Amino acid sequence: MRTSTGARAGQYAALLAYLVFLAFPFLWLISTAFKPPQELAGLHPTWIPRDPTLDNFRQAFDEQPLLRAALNSLVAALGAALIAVVIATPMAYVMARHRSRLTRAATGWVVVSQAFPFVLLIIPLFLVLKNLRLINSVPGLVMVYVVWSLPFALWMLAGYVRAVPPELEEAAAVDGAGRLRTLVSVTAPLLAPGIVATALFAFITAWNEFFFALVLLKTPEKQTLPVILTHFVGAEGVADLGPLAAAAFLATLPSLVVFALIQRRITGGMMAGAVKS
Amino acid sequence: MTPVTDARRPARRASGTNRPRPGPDHGAWFLVLPALIPILVLSVGPLLYGVSLAFTDAQSGRTEPTQWIGTLNFQDLMHDTLFWESFRIGLVWAVGVTVPQFLLALGLALLLNQNLRLRWLARALAIVPWAMPEVVVGIMWRLVYNPDAGILNETLRDLGLGDGRDWLSGLATALPAVIVVGVWAGMPQTTVALLAGLQNTPRELHEAAAVDGAGAWRRFRTVTWPALRPVAFAITALNLIWNFNSFALVYVLTSGGPGGRTRLPMLFAYEEAFRYGQFGYAAAMGCVMVALVSVLLAVFLAGRLRGGLKEGDVA
C-alpha cells in the first residue's frame, strides 16, 4: 500500500501528540520526585530539576511505613497470584476443552462478574471476614484477591489452552498415553508460558488494587502500598509533594518492570481469549 | 501441577448431563472444584448475601439483631436526591470517559498498526498507564493539576493562556478534569483490544480495496470497521460498565468533591457503607446500580444488533 508523504507527516504528527499525552504526566511525576522543597514551592516549576535530590525518597520512608507496606503488598499479590493460577488452570482447561452446562455457566459468570459494583460484594465479604476474624489481615485480603482475580485468570488461561492444538493431545492418546500423562507431558509444557503470564498479570492487578485493601485493612502496619500512599495526601488534600511523588514513583516500579516483561503475552492471551471464545 | 493430583483421584461424574465420552471427560468435576468452591463461597454466595442485605436495616457496629425491612431501603433511595445526583454524575463520567477514550484509542491503534518509526516507543508508553496503580495515576495527575507547582498551569502561563486555576477544586472544572484522567488511564486496554481486532482484519482485503482506488476513509468504512466492530462494541460495553463502577481514581483525585460534583455512585456507596455504617442502604444502592446499568447495557447492545443489519454503517 502506498502512503503519500503528506499523510505520513500527518501520521507522525498524530503519533507525536499521542506520545506527549501519554508521557507527560509520568515524566512530571519523576521530575517532581527529584525536586528539593524550595523548587517545589516556587511558582514557576521546571521540567528538569535544577538541583536534583534524593531527599524526597528518604523523607517518604521516614513519613510512612513504606517498606512494611511494600512487604504487605508483596505477600498479598504473590499469594493471590499463585493460588489463583493453581486453582484456575484445571478449571480453565475444562472450560476450554469441554462444553457442558457447568462450563457454560462458568463462562457466563466470568462475563457477568465484570459488571458488578464491588460495593455489593465487599459489604457481605466484610461481614463474613469479620466473623472469621480476618479483617485487617493480609491473608483475608489474599482470599478476596484470589476470587477477584479468578475471572480474568480463567479467561486468559482458557485462551492459552485453546491455542494448544487438541490434535497433539489426541496423538498422545493414540500413542497409549492416559489422560493424565497427556496433560502432564503434552499440554502442561505448552501451557507453561501462559500460566506464568497469567500469574504475573494477577500479581500486578493485586499489587495495584486499592478498594478492597482500603476497606479491609485498618491499621498502617497491615496496609498495602496503595493505601499507604493515600496517607501522604492529607485530609485537606494538602500534601508534601516531593515525598508523595517519590513514594508513588517507587510503588509503580515493580508493576512497570513485570508488565514490561510480560506485555506481549498479556495482549496475546487477551486476544486468544477474546477471539476464539 | 494441580491437574495431576486432582485427576489422579477416582473420577465419578456427579450427574448425567454430559454424554459419557471415552477418556477426556472423566475427572472434569475434580478439575473444576478447586476454583469452583472459592467462587461459590467467596463470590456468588456473598453476592446473594449482599442482595439480601439490601432488604434489611443492617448497620455496622450495632448490637441489636438485623431486621428484615422489605423494600424500605429502595423506597428511601427513590427519594434520595443525592444518590440520583451521583448516579447522573456516574453516567456523565462513564460516557464522558468511554467515548473520547474509544476515539483516541482507535486513532492510536490505527497508527500503531502502520509501519511508523516511533511505533515501539508509543507501544511501550501506551502500556505505562495500564501498569500503574490507579492510586498512583490519581496522585500523578494531582501533581499535574496542582495550582502552583503543577505543570498544567505553568504550561498555560507559558502559552499566555491566563494564570491557570485550581482544576480539581473548581465546581465547573472538577468533573472535566477527572474525566481527562479517566481517559488517560483507560486508553491502553482499549488500544490493545482494538489493535488485536485490527490485526485480525485480512490484509488482502485492504490491498484489494487499495487497488480498486478506495481512499483511506472508504477503506476504513468498508474493510476495517466491519471487521473491527465486534471488538469495538465489546470493549465499549465493558468500558462503560467499568467506568461507571470505578472508584480509586476519583477517590484519590477529589474524594468526590468539590461539593459532591465528582461523587461517583461507588464513592457514595462506599461512604454510606464504611463511613456511616449503613450496610443495608449501601447494598440497596449496589442493587440499583446493577439493575440500571444492566438495562442501559441491554439497550446499547440491542442497538448494536440493529446496527449490525446495516452493513458498514459507522455512525
Interface residues (C-beta under 8 A of the other chain):
Chain A: M1 R2 T3 A7 Q11 Y12 A14 L15 L16 Y18 L19 F21 L22 A23 F24 P25 F26 W28 L29 T32 L40 A41 G42 L43 H44 P45 W47 V86 I87 A88 T89 P90 M91 Y93 V94 R97 H98 S100 R101 L102 A106 W109 S113 Q114 A115 F116 P117 F118 V119 L120 L121 I122 I123 P124 L125 L127 V128 M143 V144 V146 V147 L150 L154 A173 G178 R179 L180 L183 V184 A188 I204 W207 N208 E209 F210 F211 L214 V215 L225 P226 V227 L229 T230 F232 V233 G237 A239 L241 L244 A245 A248 F249 A251 T252 S255 L256 V258 F259 A260 Q263 T267 M270 M271 A274 V275
Chain B: M1 T2 P3 V4 D6 A7 R8 T17 N18 G23 P24 D25 H26 G27 A28 W29 F30 L31 V32 P34 A35 L36 P38 I39 L42 S43 V44 G45 P46 L47 Y49 G50 V51 L53 A58 L104 G107 L108 L111 Q114 L116 R117 L118 R119 L121 A122 A124 L125 A126 I127 V128 P129 W130 A131 M132 P133 E134 V135 V136 V137 I139 M140 W141 R142 L143 V144 N146 D148 A149 G150 I151 E154 R157 S169 W184 M187 V192 A193 L195 A196 Q199 N200 H206 E207 A210 A216 V231 A234 L238 I241 W242 N245 F247 A248 Y251 V252 S255 P265 M266 A269 Y270 A273 F274 F279 A282 A283 M285 G286 C287 M289 V290 V293 S294 L297
